[in-house]
Amino acid sequence: MAVSGSHGGLSSARYALAARPWLTIFNDAGIGREQAGVAGLDVLASAGLAACAVSHLSACIGQASSTLSDGVISAVNPPARALGLEPGQRVQVIVARYCRPDDRKL
């Protein structure tokens, strides 16, 4: 799992594709024109990787610690939805559900 403060755009998706975490969490950066702030979620879905974004109103853009402590999911791709992730969920709850304490290297 990778928790990021970065936007979920295409450039960020390329980094996630290189690392291939089973779940990547981005910031939606306000979504933007043509859904640019979450466009990377579809790219990762095409590679079979789960990804979601938190609302920019819930967490500071560029601060992974804010994503982790305050983030509320605003967008999910199909692989993330298959894991049970839905808009409205808090990142803290997701991390607690899927990571054991010794796995958390944030």
Contacts in CASP RR format, 6 or more apart in sequence:
PFRMAT RR
TARGET T0000
AUTHOR 0000-0000-0000
METHOD contacts of the structure
MODEL  1
MAVSGSHGGLSSARYALAARPWLTIFNDAGIGREQAGVAGLDVLASAGLA
ACAVSHLSACIGQASSTLSDGVISAVNPPARALGLEPGQRVQVIVARYCR
PDDRKL
1 21 0 8 1.000
1 22 0 8 1.000
1 23 0 8 1.000
1 24 0 8 1.000
1 25 0 8 1.000
1 95 0 8 1.000
1 98 0 8 1.000
1 99 0 8 1.000
2 16 0 8 1.000
2 19 0 8 1.000
2 21 0 8 1.000
2 23 0 8 1.000
2 24 0 8 1.000
2 25 0 8 1.000
3 25 0 8 1.000
3 64 0 8 1.000
3 67 0 8 1.000
3 68 0 8 1.000
3 91 0 8 1.000
3 95 0 8 1.000
3 106 0 8 1.000
4 12 0 8 1.000
4 24 0 8 1.000
4 25 0 8 1.000
4 26 0 8 1.000
4 27 0 8 1.000
4 62 0 8 1.000
4 64 0 8 1.000
4 67 0 8 1.000
5 26 0 8 1.000
5 27 0 8 1.000
5 59 0 8 1.000
5 60 0 8 1.000
5 61 0 8 1.000
5 62 0 8 1.000
5 63 0 8 1.000
5 64 0 8 1.000
5 66 0 8 1.000
5 67 0 8 1.000
6 12 0 8 1.000
6 26 0 8 1.000
6 27 0 8 1.000
6 61 0 8 1.000
6 62 0 8 1.000
7 26 0 8 1.000
7 27 0 8 1.000
7 28 0 8 1.000
7 29 0 8 1.000
7 36 0 8 1.000
7 37 0 8 1.000
7 61 0 8 1.000
8 26 0 8 1.000
8 27 0 8 1.000
8 28 0 8 1.000
8 29 0 8 1.000
8 37 0 8 1.000
8 38 0 8 1.000
8 39 0 8 1.000
8 40 0 8 1.000
8 41 0 8 1.000
8 51 0 8 1.000
8 53 0 8 1.000
9 26 0 8 1.000
9 29 0 8 1.000
9 36 0 8 1.000
9 37 0 8 1.000
9 38 0 8 1.000
9 39 0 8 1.000
9 40 0 8 1.000
10 36 0 8 1.000
10 39 0 8 1.000
10 40 0 8 1.000
10 43 0 8 1.000
12 26 0 8 1.000
12 40 0 8 1.000
13 39 0 8 1.000
13 40 0 8 1.000
13 41 0 8 1.000
13 43 0 8 1.000
13 44 0 8 1.000
13 51 0 8 1.000
14 43 0 8 1.000
16 24 0 8 1.000
16 44 0 8 1.000
16 49 0 8 1.000
16 51 0 8 1.000
17 43 0 8 1.000
17 44 0 8 1.000
17 47 0 8 1.000
17 49 0 8 1.000
20 47 0 8 1.000
20 49 0 8 1.000
21 49 0 8 1.000
22 49 0 8 1.000
22 50 0 8 1.000
23 49 0 8 1.000
23 50 0 8 1.000
23 51 0 8 1.000
23 52 0 8 1.000
23 80 0 8 1.000
23 83 0 8 1.000
23 85 0 8 1.000
23 94 0 8 1.000
23 98 0 8 1.000
24 44 0 8 1.000
24 49 0 8 1.000
24 50 0 8 1.000
24 51 0 8 1.000
24 52 0 8 1.000
25 51 0 8 1.000
25 52 0 8 1.000
25 53 0 8 1.000
25 54 0 8 1.000
25 67 0 8 1.000
25 91 0 8 1.000
25 94 0 8 1.000
26 37 0 8 1.000
26 38 0 8 1.000
26 40 0 8 1.000
26 41 0 8 1.000
26 51 0 8 1.000
26 52 0 8 1.000
26 53 0 8 1.000
26 54 0 8 1.000
26 67 0 8 1.000
27 53 0 8 1.000
27 54 0 8 1.000
27 56 0 8 1.000
27 59 0 8 1.000
27 60 0 8 1.000
27 61 0 8 1.000
27 62 0 8 1.000
27 67 0 8 1.000
28 37 0 8 1.000
28 38 0 8 1.000
28 53 0 8 1.000
28 54 0 8 1.000
28 55 0 8 1.000
28 56 0 8 1.000
28 74 0 8 1.000
28 75 0 8 1.000
29 36 0 8 1.000
29 37 0 8 1.000
29 56 0 8 1.000
29 61 0 8 1.000
30 37 0 8 1.000
30 55 0 8 1.000
30 56 0 8 1.000
31 37 0 8 1.000
31 38 0 8 1.000
31 74 0 8 1.000
31 75 0 8 1.000
37 53 0 8 1.000
38 53 0 8 1.000
38 75 0 8 1.000
40 51 0 8 1.000
41 51 0 8 1.000
41 52 0 8 1.000
41 53 0 8 1.000
41 75 0 8 1.000
41 76 0 8 1.000
41 77 0 8 1.000
41 80 0 8 1.000
42 77 0 8 1.000
44 50 0 8 1.000
44 51 0 8 1.000
44 77 0 8 1.000
44 79 0 8 1.000
45 51 0 8 1.000
45 77 0 8 1.000
45 78 0 8 1.000
45 79 0 8 1.000
48 79 0 8 1.000
49 79 0 8 1.000
50 77 0 8 1.000
50 79 0 8 1.000
50 80 0 8 1.000
50 82 0 8 1.000
50 83 0 8 1.000
50 85 0 8 1.000
51 76 0 8 1.000
51 77 0 8 1.000
51 79 0 8 1.000
51 80 0 8 1.000
52 73 0 8 1.000
52 75 0 8 1.000
52 76 0 8 1.000
52 77 0 8 1.000
52 80 0 8 1.000
52 85 0 8 1.000
53 73 0 8 1.000
53 74 0 8 1.000
53 75 0 8 1.000
54 67 0 8 1.000
54 71 0 8 1.000
54 72 0 8 1.000
54 73 0 8 1.000
54 74 0 8 1.000
54 91 0 8 1.000
55 71 0 8 1.000
55 72 0 8 1.000
55 73 0 8 1.000
55 74 0 8 1.000
58 70 0 8 1.000
58 71 0 8 1.000
58 72 0 8 1.000
58 74 0 8 1.000
59 66 0 8 1.000
59 67 0 8 1.000
59 69 0 8 1.000
59 70 0 8 1.000
59 71 0 8 1.000
59 72 0 8 1.000
59 91 0 8 1.000
60 66 0 8 1.000
60 70 0 8 1.000
64 106 0 8 1.000
65 106 0 8 1.000
67 91 0 8 1.000
68 91 0 8 1.000
68 92 0 8 1.000
68 95 0 8 1.000
68 106 0 8 1.000
69 91 0 8 1.000
69 92 0 8 1.000
70 91 0 8 1.000
71 90 0 8 1.000
71 91 0 8 1.000
71 92 0 8 1.000
72 88 0 8 1.000
72 89 0 8 1.000
72 90 0 8 1.000
72 91 0 8 1.000
73 85 0 8 1.000
73 86 0 8 1.000
73 87 0 8 1.000
73 88 0 8 1.000
73 89 0 8 1.000
73 90 0 8 1.000
73 91 0 8 1.000
73 94 0 8 1.000
74 87 0 8 1.000
74 88 0 8 1.000
75 87 0 8 1.000
76 85 0 8 1.000
76 86 0 8 1.000
76 87 0 8 1.000
83 98 0 8 1.000
85 94 0 8 1.000
95 104 0 8 1.000
END
